Amino acid sequence: MATHETIPGDPRPLLSLINEKVHEGIHKYYTEARERKSHAKESVEAGRAYVQAYVPYLHFVERLYNDAVTPIAHGAGEGGHPEPHAH
């Protein structure tokens, strides 16, 4: 029967770093989208500026969520597909 070693170290510094970056990203994209939304009805250009700020916010949050809920398959690269082997 194989024995499993535990991963050494404490995950809290990594969690803290990741949480900080997630917080910064959400805050940045949300703040910009919120600001542009407040002017979106003033003109067509302002409406477009809002959409141009909202889409990156939505994609950032969606990517975080999808990464958080998608299991990583053993030997899989980005997107859950096996990486090609070098010949």
C-alpha positions in Angstrom: 0.0 0.0 0.0 1.4 3.4 -1.0 1.8 6.1 1.6 1.0 9.7 1.0 3.3 12.4 2.2 1.7 15.7 3.3 2.7 18.9 1.6 5.2 20.7 3.9 4.5 24.2 5.0 1.6 26.4 5.8 -0.9 27.4 3.0 -1.9 30.6 4.8 0.7 32.9 3.2 -0.3 31.6 -0.3 -4.0 32.0 0.6 -3.3 35.6 1.8 -1.4 36.5 -1.4 -4.1 35.0 -3.6 -6.9 36.7 -1.7 -5.1 40.0 -1.9 -4.7 39.7 -5.7 -8.4 38.6 -6.1 -9.6 41.5 -4.0 -7.4 44.0 -5.9 -8.6 42.8 -9.2 -12.3 42.7 -8.3 -12.1 46.2 -6.7 -10.2 47.7 -9.7 -12.6 46.3 -12.4 -15.7 46.9 -10.3 -14.8 50.5 -9.4 -14.1 51.4 -13.0 -17.3 49.8 -14.3 -19.4 51.4 -11.6 -17.9 54.8 -12.4 -18.6 54.5 -16.1 -22.1 53.2 -15.4 -23.0 56.4 -13.6 -22.4 58.2 -16.9 -23.5 55.5 -19.4 -26.8 57.3 -20.3 -25.2 60.6 -21.1 -24.1 59.6 -24.6 -23.5 56.7 -26.9 -19.8 57.0 -26.3 -20.3 56.9 -22.5 -22.5 53.8 -22.9 -19.7 52.2 -24.9 -17.2 53.2 -22.3 -19.3 51.5 -19.6 -19.5 48.3 -21.7 -15.8 48.4 -22.3 -15.3 48.5 -18.5 -18.0 46.0 -17.6 -16.8 43.2 -19.9 -13.3 42.9 -18.3 -14.9 42.9 -14.8 -17.3 40.2 -15.8 -14.6 38.1 -17.5 -12.3 38.5 -14.5 -14.9 37.3 -12.0 -16.1 34.5 -14.3 -12.6 33.2 -14.8 -12.0 33.2 -11.0 -15.2 31.4 -10.4 -14.7 28.8 -13.1 -11.1 28.1 -11.9 -12.4 27.7 -8.4 -15.1 25.2 -9.2 -13.4 23.2 -12.0 -11.3 20.2 -10.8 -7.8 19.9 -12.1 -7.3 16.6 -13.9 -4.0 14.8 -13.2 -1.6 15.6 -16.1 -3.9 18.2 -17.5 -2.8 21.6 -18.7 -4.8 24.8 -18.9 -8.4 24.2 -19.8 -8.4 20.6 -18.4 -6.9 19.1 -21.5 -3.9 16.8 -21.4 -0.7 18.6 -22.4 1.0 17.2 -25.5 4.0 15.1 -24.9 7.4 16.1 -26.3 8.8 13.7 -28.8 
